[in-house]
Amino acid sequence: MNTENNEGDFSPHESLQVIADMIEKVQNDKMRRLAKKRVAFKKAVAITGFLSLMLILVWYFTTGPQSYFWPMWPMIGFAFSLLIQYLEAYAGNTFFSEDREYKKLKSQQNQ
């Protein structure tokens, strides 16, 4: 850091380095959030699979395969939930995006 004039003064090279470091931090934060969403999705798939298996076993051992397959209703709900989580984690869906909401609020504030 250039300390000849003032301690707060940066050379052009140092200013660019500070900006580059800030951009890298923002990008890393976004990648970390995306990684967390993907891990959460994988956990949800495992938990949903286990719960679906448990429901099928309860149905099979209580009423049997000759009866109405009621576990399909909670499994349809599970599938809908997994679809939303998949879209957030892998498809780049911006409908549920925090960044989109932040930008919307910021533009409302500036009006």
Helices and strands as residue ranges (DSSP letters): H 12-62, H 72-89, H 98-110
